Amino acid sequence: MTDKQPIVVMKGITIEFPGVKALDGVNLRLFPGEVHALMGENGAGKSTMIKALTGVYKIDAGSITVDGKPTQLNGTLDAQNAGIATVYQEVNLCTNLSIGENVMLGHEKRGPFGIDWKKTHAEARKHLAKMGLDHLNPRAPLSSISIAMQQLVAIARAMVIDAKVLILDEPTSSLDANEVQDLFAIMRKVRDSGVAILFVSHFLDQIYEITDRLTILRNGQFIKEVMTKETPRDELIGMMIGKSAAELSQIGAKKARREIKPGEKPVVTIKQLGRKGQIEPTNQDVYAGEVVGFAGLLGSGRTELGRLMFGADKPDHGEYMLNGKKVNIDSPYVALKNGIAYSTENRRDEGIVADLTVRQNMLIALQAIRGMFNPIPKKEADEIVDKYMKELNVRPPDPNKLIKNLSGGNQQKVLIARWLAIQPKLLILDEPTRGIDIGAKAEIQQKVLELAAEGMGVVFISSELEEVVRLSDTITVLKDHKKIADIVNDDTVSQATIVETIANSGKEA
Amino acid sequence: MAAAEKKDDKNNVVAKLLGNNLTWSVVALIALIIICTIVDHQFLNLSWNDNTGGLAGPLITMLQESARYLMIATGMTLVISTAGIDLSVGSVMAVAGATAMQLLTNGTNVWVAILVALAIGLVIGSVNGVLVSILGLQPFITTLIMMLAGRGIAKVITSGENTDASQVAGGEPLRWMANGFILGIPANFVIALVIVIAVGLVSRKTAMGMMIESVGINQEASRMTGINPRKILFLVYAISGVLAAIAGLFATASVMRVDVVKTGQDLEMYAILAVVIGGTSLLGGKFSLAGSALGAVIIAMIRKTIITLGVDSAATPAFFAAVVIIICVMQAPKVHNLSAELKRKRALKDSQKAVAA
């Protein structure tokens, strides 16, 4: 293994943004036939490093050598020509084109009368087959297959250019376990054909399953390059966050259950609240200081129920009671006015306002409920921003940066601050920890527990059963747009309990 | 050490200035003035005209003309910031002008005529607003239709005539608005400037500006924060309508005559150009009213330059376009990075040579 020559050597890579060094002298070597993971917290510089390698960002210092030749990557086309292919976190294919058209986009076969679609689709089929995707019909529209399959198609597309390097930036963040295995099968095929794969994922299990070599970054600096097999997990986490793993494990224990006293009134009660095609009429109570977990698979209706409780979608059925009083929550504005906040799972499209600053993003909801012409006094605004920047440990600690320049985890923290600023009675968090690193994840989970302890009602929606079980007092299980169970989360409940509940309900029906 | 730091600071300031759109707008404005002065040595001359009670000279007439551009560019800035566009401003000018002139000739009190003209601007803007915000029609189509309809409305108001109110008594306040002076400075320019500053203060001192930008950047995310994007969209089109009506009054009152075809013709394009020169992206989001105001003055200055240089009337659109393109090129960040880029390329070539050797 040591006699192998690396295909890509990045040495002393430095990238500066106005005011910050995003990368400071980082090294990375990619070897053919190896899966290499870039490890680090959010904001460690993983994405920046990838963007340097794909030509999106220009490097301010350092060198990139591909196949022994010093190379300047001035754009994504340069990177492609150098044999570097990328599949991004969010699949960027054209859903309105066919699978084959997507695979061959820009490499269509030509005939005497322009593009020969027959040949093109045949070629697409060949490329798909190489990935073990022969069951896909190249002429079917891309939108007809699942997001997970689309991701695999994206890899097939990337390999059309005979890439020497394949970059996979968090390909697994929205996949379920089976889909991840499909992906890994393809990754192994690609790897065995001698391609160097650069892989980014926040799931440690996946890292240990698929990767051979790790490069660890922290705060834009190069920490170490190690072999996966020779590195125990706690050591890896320690290097990533610069803290001992023991410090982290403190919150690993299951939360002590908050008992509901007899006669206690819930903050929020919904009765038969529903919306056709999204969620069937549902009853739910949330008490002050209680964490209610919504568990269920993707498409089970967990997000739809959360949105309904926030008025993001209008219910066509049922009642909404707030502290025992009937209210009509039919828009986010009304919900926020009544102290109900919802943090979306779709951070990019429905969460951040990308070109506004961190400060504006934090204050915007409070401002909206106060009214456009009733500006928050500067002193109060400063206090709120200052408080949450510290409390949630937002990095970089500069509220005047544009939020789009922050890492995913820090964007998430700013969004949580936005909702906390209105001092909600009920906070609905939809996948607040998805796609963010261990450090930020632990901080957010900790914050959820603190908020509940202070008396806030919390709805915690997550596809990770582990965190639902650990944080919730009560677990609402959903399946096929329907609530199927309320589980009182005592010591006997584990992830297995929820999985069984979901599986068994299917059998009964 | 300290000296080096100081130099660094200086470089930073220079870099910031070069990267700023406003800087290049100012440079362009000064360049145009210099060109005009070279051709016409009297260009910068200012004299006092006792008849009008104000300053006179080429620059003054330029400012007088810029007032109408200032108005429509301000409204256009807010609309464009929401990722929309208002193509109807030129026609609204004609409608408002026609209304005022027609009412005056019919013997209506001049103040009533002004108010009705502004109200009609508000109504047309509001119709745009309702169509875009509540019905969700595309701003381009909606305001394009209003642009065509507006000319028709203007003709209906004047029964197809180019109504002339110059002989009608009682129109003095309107006449003064377009041709008068405040402390020696053209009244319409002063009024326009006051309105621009007022809109700027209201948008930045309240949350209006941020909310407009927020809706322009991401409408759905804005809705989820409790903002009502419909209200915001309605508001910007309504404001744009009123400001266009004021521009229409400026344009017609200077001769006290409306030309239902020519009043405000092509001016929606001028407004869009002023906004672009000012650095507000047509994709929506962050806006700069100061930038647009400067852009509006530059538009007036380009027109003045055309007259001063005696550019052939057939060639004026081409000349106009060329100047705008040059300004936009000067502002492009890619152009600013050109020298750094070349340096890097040379360094890479050297290193490749070194490896080869």
Contacts between the chains, C-beta under 8 A, distances in Angstrom:
chain1	res1	chain2	res2	distance
A	58	B	344	7.6
A	63	B	351	7.5
A	69	B	352	7.5
A	69	B	355	7.4
A	70	B	348	6.9
A	70	B	351	5.3
A	70	B	352	5.7
A	70	B	355	6.1
A	72	B	344	7.2
A	72	B	345	7.3
A	72	B	348	4.7
A	312	B	223	7.9
A	312	B	224	6.3
A	331	B	223	7.9
A	331	B	228	7.8
A	332	B	223	6.0
A	332	B	224	5.3
A	332	B	225	7.1
A	332	B	226	5.3
A	333	B	226	4.3
A	333	B	227	7.6
A	333	B	228	6.2
A	335	B	226	7.9
A	336	B	225	7.7
A	336	B	226	4.2
A	337	B	226	7.5
A	342	B	224	7.2
A	344	B	224	6.3
A	349	B	218	7.4
A	349	B	220	6.3
A	349	B	221	7.0
A	350	B	218	8.0
A	350	B	220	5.2
A	350	B	221	5.2
A	350	B	224	5.3
A	351	B	221	5.9
A	351	B	224	7.3
A	352	B	218	7.6
A	352	B	221	6.5
A	353	B	213	8.0
A	353	B	214	4.8
A	353	B	217	5.1
A	353	B	218	5.2
A	353	B	221	5.3
A	353	B	222	6.5
A	353	B	225	7.7
A	354	B	217	6.1
A	354	B	218	6.6
A	355	B	213	7.3
A	355	B	217	4.8
A	355	B	285	4.8
A	355	B	286	6.0
A	356	B	210	7.0
A	356	B	213	6.6
A	356	B	214	6.2
A	356	B	217	6.7
A	360	B	210	5.7
A	360	B	214	7.7
A	364	B	210	7.0
A	364	B	211	7.9
A	364	B	214	6.3
A	364	B	222	7.9
A	364	B	225	4.8
A	364	B	227	7.3
A	365	B	225	4.4
A	365	B	226	5.5
A	367	B	207	4.7
A	367	B	210	7.3
A	367	B	211	7.6
A	368	B	211	7.5
A	368	B	225	5.3
A	368	B	226	3.5
A	368	B	227	4.7
A	369	B	226	5.3
A	372	B	206	6.1
A	372	B	207	5.1
A	372	B	208	5.3
A	372	B	211	5.7
A	373	B	206	4.8
A	373	B	207	7.5
A	373	B	208	7.0
A	374	B	206	7.6
A	374	B	207	7.9
A	375	B	205	6.7
A	375	B	206	5.1
A	375	B	207	5.3
A	376	B	207	7.8
A	418	B	225	7.0
